[in-house]
Amino acid sequence: SQKDRVVAEEEWLRKWETGSIWFHKERGHPLLQKYLDVLLNGRSGLRIFFPLCGKAVEMKWLADMGHSVVGVEVSEKALKEFFAEHSLPFCEEPVPEISGAKKLQTTSGNIALYCCSIYDLSSSIVGKFDGVWDRGALVAVNPCDRQRYVSLMITLMEKNSSYLLVTVSYDPNKHKGPPFYVPESEIKSLFGNHCEIKCLQKVNDFSDKHRQWGLDYFLEVLYILKFV
Ligand code: SAH
């Protein structure tokens, strides 16, 4: 069952090395476009966090709107591709608190991407955030690490912050994941005590890739989590 499945860091690195990055959306995510106002809530100049960011193009969108973007990703190749594909000059520096980690950031500092495991981060290193875009992150975390991931994310949330969470829904007996199936009841038990949770939309995202995985339906489910 999915709860025992473990994807090692090396496996993710290998996906990036071999270009098996089916999760990457070259044109960005339509649900972020559609619900951007819900995330921003009329505010400008926010600090926005992208956990397990890959080379998500939405980081560039938000930076271009004047927000400050922070991401974390284990694959340095992914991060270098992000800067290269958007022609963004960047600098590299070590992160004193985390051995082996690097921070890659644009010259103006408006996009700072940590190359390390998310579990190495804490609010004393990255600060707290006004907004989170979690797509391909909670659902990519190994099921055994889900509670740890969510507990960490909660410590990174500022007061009055918003967290857009995209999960996926399919028959977990037919595909081993990732992405993993995280039911609404589990979202509620993971985050429930700390925020208000609302399901914003369910969209059909079924494609040939999902058919090849042996599935016959595949939905994306978007939640907004409001921290008080
Ligand atoms: N959010 C991105 C990428 C989703 S795929 C998008 O929407 O396109 C999940 C990503 O998490 C992969 O790029 C993988 O390399 C990275 N990853 C997996 N485990 C991680 C960890 N513990 N810390 C940081 N990044 C991790």
Residues whose N, C-alpha, C, O or C-beta is under 5 A from the ligand:
A	BS01	SAH	W12 F23 H24 K25 P51 L52 C53 G54 A56 V72 E73 V74 S75 C116 S117 I118 R135 G136 A137 A140
